Structure formats: C-alpha cells, structure tokens
C-alpha cells in the first residue's frame, strides 16, 4: 500500500467555509488530488473520477446545457473505457442542470431502490464507541477481509465480485486509509475516507450483519473524524442512503443537499 500524503497538525487547521463544505458534499471530484490508480477529469461542466478496480465512475457537480448532454454522455463513456469502470453514477442535485427528465430522455437510467441520497456534513466531534478496537488496515489479508465484508453488506448484483488477484492489485494501488473495527476479536465494520483540503469524504461504510447495533459503525465514523482532525481538516461529508442516514443524523451529520442518482452503462459492457 502506498504511503498517505503528508498531513498537517490539528493545531494548524484549514479554514473551510460552509459554502465550500456544501460544494465538497455535492462532489469530491474537484477537491481530489492526482494519485496512483486514480483517474480524474475536471471541467466546467462536470467532474469525473474513478479509482482503480472500481465498478463505478462518479459524475459530479453537473452543470450542462441541454444541447451539451449528448456529448457529455459520450465523454463519460470514453472516460469509462479509459479508466475501467462499467457503470457511471450521475449525482444530480438541485444545483444541477438541465432537469432530470432531460438525462432520462437521453438514455440514462433511474433505479428507484438506489435513487435518493442525502449529501451530509459533519463539523463537530461525533460520539465515541467505547470498548471497540479501531485502526487502519495494514496488510493485504486485512484489506481482502474488509472488502469481502463490504461486498457482503452491500450485496449489489451489478457489482462484479473481485478475485483474489483483483484485490491484491487494488491493495497495491490503494492510497486512501481504510479503517476497521473489531468486536469479540472479529472484523465487524469497515469504512474508507478520502482526505482533501476541505475534509474527509466517507465511502464504503459497511457493518457485518451479526455486529449491527453494537457500535462498530459508530466507531469507524469516529476514527475517520479523528484522522480528519489530525490532518487539520475537521469535517466529514458523505452521500447517505436511507439505511445509513438515520444513524449518521444521530452522530451529528446534517443534510445540505439531496442527490438524485442516475446511471449510465459503458458501451459494449
């Protein structure tokens, strides 16, 4: 695993305005830095990003004229061919243009069970989960176990199951810290964070079914907050689905935007 970039002390925190945090919550793409295994394309019309091994590319901060939509869809398709994902998530908000109907008419798909998400922000210390061991993933074996846990928790039939060789290649390209919590000596919960100048963007938060309700998810959120503070950027953002949103609200997260997720499939996939 590559070493994370150097960080600043919590005593020299960056000053991030609420407006910047809302921008960050709408889309992390414009805040990302180049990294091994990460593909980025930022334009005035949208931000595209994808990490090595991901099934999904991310299309964020969408600002298009209706007559630009066909070309934008073609550009996203070309980006997927270059970077590897088979599908793209288009994260539309009330700031996005044109209207959602135009995207659907142009061929994008809407899945009702995977459609509405809350863009949420946390700027105050979340509660701790006492008695639960949490630390960063340190070995390939831990990485494989954490990925298997997340895949089982999400159980998305559209997501290709990675082989052991795939997971080893992902680990070799990984630059973002992954945190795991143990309960009764077993890996119970996992979650990744991408840290930027504005704060941490939470991804992949998953808890094993047997461990739910025991504080493991809360412990992983707190660990990612503590790391954001250590880096001098005390803020977390997340795109929360209906299952995780109530939990995150109890931890202090507040909704700042609503996502309407559409998707496109790579041509030939």
C-alpha positions in Angstrom: 0.0 0.0 0.0 1.3 3.4 -0.9 2.0 5.8 2.0 -0.6 8.5 2.6 0.5 12.1 1.7 2.0 14.2 4.5 -0.5 15.8 6.8 -0.7 18.9 9.0 -1.1 19.1 12.7 -4.6 19.6 14.2 -3.2 22.8 15.7 -2.9 24.3 12.2 -6.4 23.6 10.8 -7.5 24.8 7.5 -10.4 27.3 7.4 -13.2 25.8 5.3 -16.4 27.9 4.9 -19.8 26.4 4.9 -20.2 27.2 1.2 -17.1 25.2 0.5 -18.3 22.3 2.5 -21.6 22.3 0.6 -19.5 22.3 -2.7 -17.5 19.4 -1.3 -20.6 17.5 -0.3 -22.0 17.9 -3.8 -18.9 16.4 -5.4 -15.5 15.4 -4.1 -14.0 15.3 -7.7 -13.0 18.9 -7.8 -11.2 18.5 -4.4 -9.2 15.4 -5.3 -5.5 15.4 -6.0 -3.9 13.0 -8.6 -2.9 9.7 -7.1 -1.7 6.3 -8.3 -4.7 4.4 -9.6 -7.0 7.4 -9.7 -8.4 8.8 -12.9 -9.7 12.4 -12.8 -11.2 14.8 -15.4 -12.5 18.1 -14.1 -14.3 20.5 -16.4 -16.6 23.5 -16.0 -19.5 21.2 -16.9 -18.8 18.2 -14.6 -16.2 16.3 -12.6 -15.3 12.7 -13.4 -13.4 10.4 -11.1 -12.7 6.7 -10.7 -10.3 4.7 -8.6 -8.5 1.5 -9.7 -10.7 -1.5 -9.6 -14.0 0.3 -9.0 -17.2 -0.8 -10.8 -18.5 2.8 -10.8 -17.2 6.1 -12.1 -18.5 9.2 -10.5 -20.1 12.1 -12.4 -20.5 15.1 -10.0 -21.1 18.8 -10.0 -23.1 18.6 -13.2 -23.6 21.9 -15.0 -24.7 21.3 -18.6 -26.8 23.0 -21.2 -29.4 20.6 -22.7 -27.7 20.8 -26.1 -24.4 19.6 -24.4 -25.9 16.5 -22.9 -25.3 14.0 -25.7 -21.6 15.0 -25.9 -21.3 14.8 -22.1 -22.7 11.2 -22.1 -20.2 10.3 -24.8 -17.4 11.9 -22.9 -18.3 9.9 -19.7 -18.5 6.7 -21.8 -15.0 7.4 -23.2 -13.7 8.1 -19.7 -15.1 4.7 -18.5 -13.3 2.9 -21.4 -10.1 4.6 -20.5 -10.3 4.1 -16.7 -12.1 0.7 -16.5 -15.5 1.1 -14.7 -18.5 -0.5 -16.4 -21.1 2.0 -15.0 -21.2 5.6 -14.0 -23.2 7.2 -11.2 -24.5 10.7 -12.2 -25.0 12.6 -8.9 -27.6 15.2 -9.6 -28.7 17.8 -7.1 -31.0 20.9 -7.1 -27.9 22.8 -8.4 -27.6 20.5 -11.5 -28.6 21.4 -15.0 -30.5 20.5 -17.1 -33.6 18.9 -15.5 -33.5 15.2 -14.6 -36.1 14.4 -17.4 -33.5 15.5 -20.0 -31.0 13.0 -18.7 -33.6 10.2 -18.7 -34.7 11.1 -22.3 -31.0 11.0 -23.3 -30.7 7.4 -22.1 -29.6 7.5 -18.5 -31.4 5.1 -16.1 -33.0 5.6 -12.7 -33.3 2.8 -10.2 -35.9 3.6 -7.6 -34.2 1.5 -4.9 -30.9 3.3 -5.5 -32.0 6.8 -6.3 -32.4 9.3 -3.4 -29.4 10.1 -1.2 -28.6 12.8 1.3 -25.4 14.8 1.0 -24.5 15.3 4.6 -21.8 17.2 6.5 -20.3 16.8 10.0 -18.3 19.7 11.6 -18.5 18.7 15.3 -17.0 15.8 17.2 -19.1 12.6 16.9 -19.6 10.4 19.9 -17.1 7.7 20.7 -17.8 4.0 20.8 -16.1 2.7 24.0 -14.5 -0.7 24.1 -14.2 -1.2 20.4 -10.8 -1.6 18.7 -10.4 0.5 15.6 -7.4 1.0 13.4 -6.3 1.4 9.8 -6.0 -1.6 7.5 -2.3 -2.6 7.4 -1.9 -5.8 5.4 -3.2 -7.4 2.3 -5.1 -10.0 4.3 -6.9 -7.3 6.3 -7.7 -5.5 3.1 -9.2 -8.6 1.5 -11.3 -9.3 4.6 -12.6 -5.7 4.7 -13.5 -5.8 1.0 -15.3 -9.1 1.4 -17.2 -7.7 4.4 -18.3 -4.6 2.4 -19.3 -6.7 -0.6 -21.5 -8.9 1.5 -23.1 -5.9 3.3 -24.0 -4.2 0.0 -24.8 -7.4 -2.0 -25.2 -5.4 -5.3 -25.7 -7.9 -8.1 -24.5 -5.3 -10.6 -21.1 -5.2 -9.0 -18.6 -7.8 -10.3 -17.1 -9.9 -7.5 -13.3 -9.3 -7.5 -10.9 -12.3 -7.5 -8.0 -12.6 -5.0 -5.8 -11.3 -7.8 -8.1 -8.3 -8.3 -8.0 -7.5 -4.6 -4.2 -7.7 -4.5 -3.9 -5.3 -7.4 -6.4 -2.9 -5.6 -4.3 -3.0 -2.5 -1.1 -2.2 -4.4 -2.8 0.9 -5.9 -4.5 2.0 -2.6 -3.6 5.4 -1.2 -6.6 6.2 1.0 -6.9 4.9 4.6 -9.4 2.2 5.4 -10.5 1.8 9.0 -11.8 -1.4 10.5 -13.4 -2.2 13.9 -13.2 -5.4 15.7 -15.9 -6.8 18.0 -15.2 -10.0 20.0 -12.0 -10.5 18.0 -13.8 -10.4 14.6 -13.8 -7.8 11.9 -17.1 -6.1 12.4 -17.2 -2.9 10.4 -15.1 -1.1 7.7 -15.0 2.3 6.0 -12.7 4.3 3.8 -12.1 8.0 3.7 -10.6 10.2 1.0 -9.0 13.2 2.7 -8.8 16.5 0.9 -8.2 20.2 1.7 -11.8 20.5 2.8 -12.1 17.4 4.9 -12.8 13.7 4.6 -15.2 12.1 2.2 -16.6 8.9 3.6 -17.0 5.8 1.4 -17.8 2.2 1.8 -19.1 2.2 5.3 -20.2 -1.4 6.0 -21.0 -3.5 9.0 -21.4 -7.3 9.2 -24.9 -8.3 9.9 -24.0 -10.1 13.1 -22.4 -7.0 14.5 -25.1 -4.4 13.8 -26.3 -2.4 16.8 -23.1 -2.9 18.7 -21.4 0.4 18.0 -18.9 -0.8 15.3 -20.1 1.5 12.6 -20.1 4.5 15.0 -16.5 3.6 16.0 -15.4 3.6 12.3 -17.0 7.0 11.8 -15.3 8.4 14.9 -11.9 7.0 13.7 -12.3 8.8 10.4 -13.2 12.0 12.2 -10.1 11.7 14.4 -8.0 11.3 11.3 -9.5 14.4 9.7 -8.7 16.4 12.8 -5.2 15.1 12.9 -4.8 16.3 9.3 -6.1 19.7 10.2 -9.4 19.5 8.3 -12.0 18.8 10.9 -15.0 18.0 8.7 -16.6 14.9 7.1 -19.0 14.6 4.3 -20.9 11.6 2.9 -23.6 10.6 0.4 -26.0 8.7 2.7 -28.7 6.2 1.6 -31.9 5.6 3.5 -30.3 2.9 5.7 -27.3 4.9 6.9 -28.9 8.4 7.0 -30.7 8.0 10.4 -27.6 6.6 12.0 -25.5 9.5 10.7 -28.0 12.0 11.9 -27.7 10.6 15.4 -24.0 11.1 15.1 -24.4 14.8 14.2 -24.4 14.8 10.4 -26.7 17.4 8.8 -28.2 17.2 5.3 -27.1 20.1 3.0 -28.3 18.7 -0.4 -30.3 15.9 -1.9 -28.8 13.6 -4.5 -30.9 12.0 -7.3 -28.6 9.3 -8.7 -28.9 8.2 -12.3 -26.6 5.8 -14.1 -25.1 5.1 -17.5 -23.6 1.8 -18.7 -20.3 1.7 -20.6 -20.9 0.9 -24.3 -20.0 -2.7 -25.0 -20.1 -3.7 -21.3 
